Amino acid sequence: MSGKLEKLELRQVIDGKPQGLYIEVSFNPTSLKEEQQVCFRDGKVIGSVRLEKEFTSIPPSLIIFQFTLDGTGANQPPNTEIESVPDTIKKIKKITQDYDGESHEPPWVELTWGPNVVRGRTVKLDIEYNLFKPSGEPLRAEVSLEIERSLSRAEETKTKNMNSPDLTHIVSVKAGDTLPLLCHRVYGDAEYYIDVVRHNKLHNFRNLVPGMELEFPPLK
């Protein structure tokens, strides 16, 4: 077990690479939370009055980091130059929210803390100031940063050929697989399951047998 101190770093991702402006926090996160949703819709079974939940999609996961910014120097060696909390907050906002005039959207970011690496875009930034100088300048703040995992356009371009919906895919069914779930994996959209049913001439797509192979045709 390593005793090395790994500090949390936050950087912008430019052209698929973490570069440019970044910060390194003095106090590591007090909590790390991951939220993952699985979305369903109500579907009616033919010949039945009951409703059945049909899988539609799995949205990107949401990663929530909470950490402390401290401008008192309490955890720093003597004679160390301490960046003020307001200056650090300005950097965080610039990294996570600075509007890009070329892409016309907020930047992608990478947050790293030891083995935890999260890439995506910031969907929420909460800041609570709780210690102040007599002048009113903040000395300490609690930050909650929510990042939705996603790939930048540069990263998507690099991986598109590996997972292209424009190519035919042969998939071997595993236990627990459903056709909407497999369509989501191949096409990124569960709605194409009817097309896969027709292409493979399936008579009962609700009961896939582990080991059977299905063709997922190119999208048109």
Summary of the structure (lengths in Angstrom):
residues: 220
radius of gyration: 23.5
end to end distance: 52.2
largest distance: 77.9
contacts: 541
relative contact order: 0.15
helix: 20%
strand: 39%
